[in-house]
Amino acid sequence: MSEQRGCPERSDASSPVNGAFRTPKSKFPKFLLRLYVLKHSSSALYVFREAAVEALRETNLQWTRIVNGYFLDYYGLPYLKSYLQPLTFAVDIANKAAAIPGTGNDIVYFTYTFDVAKFVVALLCLSDWDETTYCYGDKATWNEILQLAEESRGSKFTVSYDVLEKLQKGEVTELPSHRESYGFFPKPALQGFLSMLGRYVIERRFDIPADKALNAKFTDIQTLKVKEAIELWRGHQR
């Protein structure tokens, strides 16, 4: 491997993952992967993710994949503390518009990033990990989220529904907030990404088996709810 930007030259054999082949398990810290969704995907991203998983299976690392649904932060920004950058998917609360995938009746699981951190800290207390670890903050349909958003903003939204066939073409209905993103997220790429998320919703890839989630083991962890995040918009013009 050639040296780049001051990084020391290192062979593949000395990488942390490959080095795990030769080191006792007890000497390794735990290893986390974070995922939006559970089920397999035809996305190119899936290929890289699964390559990492297969490599981990061949090591002595103790590891798990965190599945937490979609980040709730996006629906409380800018009035909710978060380190995420705005990304509008399905409901554009700022501009009172929505482009909902499918019928809007599919259930989606959401988790606030600060609550994901709470679950990860709790997970570190467990001696054994499964390959996949689930956690969530709340669940709702897009129609329910739309209703909450309209109530918080005090007016009806302009609403469209994107059918699966449209999403399969890599297209979504453009929302006003999308145009604000094109400077750093070009329209074709953003349309492709959001259409993928829309397909995930319809295909129920954001489902989380609640009985297997960390919520059932750590009942004392309090999570931010969808209504609480969206209520932060009440009384604001934008």
C-alpha positions in Angstrom: 0.0 0.0 0.0 1.5 3.4 -1.0 1.8 6.1 1.6 -1.0 8.8 1.3 -1.3 12.1 3.1 1.3 11.3 5.8 -0.3 7.9 6.7 2.3 5.3 7.6 2.7 2.5 5.0 1.0 -0.7 6.3 0.4 -4.0 4.7 -3.1 -5.7 4.7 -1.7 -8.2 7.1 -1.1 -5.6 9.8 -4.6 -4.1 9.6 -6.8 -4.4 12.8 -9.3 -6.8 11.3 -6.7 -9.1 9.7 -4.6 -9.0 12.8 -7.5 -10.4 14.7 -6.8 -13.8 13.1 -3.8 -14.2 15.3 -4.8 -12.6 18.6 -6.8 -14.1 21.5 -10.4 -12.9 21.6 -10.0 -11.6 25.2 -7.4 -9.1 24.1 -9.7 -7.3 21.7 -12.2 -4.5 22.3 -15.7 -5.1 21.0 -16.5 -4.0 17.4 -19.6 -2.2 16.3 -21.3 -1.8 12.9 -24.3 0.5 12.6 -27.1 -0.1 10.2 -30.3 1.6 9.3 -32.1 -1.5 8.2 -32.0 -5.2 8.8 -32.9 -7.0 5.6 -30.6 -7.6 2.7 -30.5 -5.0 0.0 -29.7 -4.9 -3.7 -27.9 -1.5 -3.1 -24.2 -1.3 -3.9 -23.7 -0.3 -0.3 -24.8 -3.8 0.8 -21.9 -5.4 -1.0 -19.3 -3.4 1.1 -21.3 -3.9 4.3 -21.5 -7.6 3.9 -17.8 -7.8 2.9 -17.0 -6.2 6.3 -19.3 -8.7 8.1 -17.7 -11.7 6.4 -14.3 -10.4 7.3 -15.4 -10.0 10.9 -16.8 -13.6 11.0 -13.3 -14.9 10.3 -11.7 -13.0 13.2 -11.6 -13.4 16.9 -13.3 -10.1 17.5 -16.5 -10.0 19.5 -18.7 -7.8 17.3 -22.3 -6.9 16.5 -24.4 -5.0 14.0 -26.5 -2.2 15.5 -29.9 -1.9 13.8 -31.7 1.3 15.0 -34.2 2.2 12.2 -34.1 5.7 10.9 -32.7 8.7 12.8 -35.4 10.7 14.5 -33.1 13.8 14.6 -34.1 14.8 11.1 -37.7 15.6 12.1 -36.7 17.8 15.1 -33.9 19.8 13.4 -33.1 22.6 13.8 -34.8 22.7 17.2 -33.5 19.4 18.5 -29.9 19.0 19.6 -28.1 16.9 17.1 -24.8 16.5 15.3 -26.4 15.4 12.1 -26.8 17.6 9.0 -30.3 18.2 7.7 -31.6 15.6 5.3 -35.3 15.7 4.3 -36.9 12.4 3.6 -40.7 12.0 3.1 -41.9 14.9 5.3 -40.5 18.4 4.8 -41.7 20.1 8.0 -39.9 23.3 7.3 -41.7 23.9 4.0 -45.1 22.2 4.9 -44.8 19.6 2.2 -44.5 15.8 2.0 -43.5 13.2 -0.6 -44.5 9.9 1.1 -43.3 6.5 -0.2 -46.1 4.0 -0.8 -49.4 4.4 1.0 -48.0 6.1 4.1 -49.3 3.3 6.3 -46.1 1.3 6.6 -44.6 1.3 10.1 -41.1 2.8 10.4 -38.9 2.6 13.5 -37.0 5.7 14.6 -34.3 6.4 17.1 -32.7 9.7 18.3 -28.9 9.6 18.0 -28.4 10.4 21.6 -30.7 7.4 22.5 -28.6 5.2 20.2 -25.6 6.2 22.4 -27.5 5.2 25.6 -28.2 1.7 24.1 -24.6 1.3 23.0 -23.4 2.1 26.6 -25.9 -0.5 27.9 -24.7 -3.0 25.4 -21.2 -2.8 26.6 -22.4 -4.2 29.9 -23.4 -7.5 28.3 -20.8 -10.2 28.1 -22.2 -11.9 25.0 -23.4 -10.3 21.8 -25.5 -11.6 19.0 -24.4 -10.8 15.4 -27.3 -8.3 15.2 -28.4 -6.0 18.0 -31.7 -4.1 17.8 -32.8 -0.9 19.5 -35.4 1.8 18.8 -36.9 4.9 20.2 -40.4 4.9 18.7 -42.4 3.8 15.7 -44.9 5.5 13.5 -46.3 5.5 10.0 -45.6 8.4 7.6 -49.3 9.4 7.7 -49.1 9.7 11.4 -46.0 11.7 11.2 -47.6 13.9 8.6 -50.6 14.5 10.9 -48.3 15.4 13.8 -46.3 17.8 11.5 -49.5 19.5 10.3 -50.7 20.0 13.9 -47.4 21.4 15.0 -47.1 23.8 12.0 -50.8 24.7 12.3 -51.7 24.2 8.6 -52.2 21.5 6.0 -49.2 20.3 3.9 -48.9 19.9 0.2 -48.8 16.1 -0.1 -47.9 13.6 -2.7 -47.4 9.8 -2.6 -44.6 8.1 -4.5 -45.6 4.6 -5.8 -43.1 1.8 -5.8 -42.7 1.9 -9.6 -41.5 5.5 -9.4 -39.1 4.7 -6.6 -37.7 1.7 -8.6 -36.8 4.2 -11.3 -34.7 6.1 -8.8 -37.1 9.0 -8.6 -38.9 10.8 -5.8 -41.1 13.8 -5.7 -38.9 16.8 -5.2 -39.4 18.7 -1.9 -38.4 22.3 -1.3 -35.7 21.4 1.1 -34.1 19.1 -1.4 -33.1 22.1 -3.6 -31.2 23.5 -0.6 -29.1 20.3 -0.6 -28.0 20.1 -4.2 -24.9 22.2 -3.6 -23.3 19.3 -1.7 -25.6 16.4 -2.6 -26.3 16.6 -6.4 -29.9 16.0 -7.4 -29.3 12.6 -9.2 -27.5 11.2 -6.2 -30.0 12.6 -3.7 -33.0 11.3 -5.8 -31.3 7.8 -6.0 -30.6 7.8 -2.2 -34.1 8.9 -1.2 -35.8 6.5 -3.6 -33.8 3.7 -2.0 -35.0 4.7 1.4 -38.6 4.8 0.0 -38.3 1.3 -1.3 -36.9 0.2 2.1 -40.1 1.6 3.7 -42.4 -0.2 1.4 -40.4 -3.4 1.7 -40.6 -3.2 5.5 -36.8 -3.0 5.8 -37.1 -0.5 8.7 -38.9 -3.1 10.8 -37.4 -4.0 14.1 -38.4 -7.1 16.1 -39.3 -5.4 19.4 -39.1 -8.6 21.4 -35.4 -8.9 20.5 -34.5 -5.2 21.0 -32.3 -3.9 23.8 -35.4 -2.0 24.9 -36.7 -5.2 26.5 -33.5 -5.8 28.5 -32.9 -2.2 29.5 -36.4 -0.9 30.4 -35.0 2.0 32.3 -33.7 3.7 29.1 -36.1 6.5 28.3 -36.2 7.4 24.6 -37.3 10.5 22.6 -40.7 9.9 20.9 -41.7 11.0 17.4 -44.4 13.3 18.8 -41.9 15.0 21.1 -39.4 15.7 18.3 -42.0 17.1 15.9 -43.7 19.1 18.7 -40.5 21.2 18.8 -41.7 22.9 15.6 -44.8 24.3 17.3 -44.8 28.1 17.3 -41.9 28.4 14.8 -42.3 30.0 11.4 -39.5 27.9 9.9 
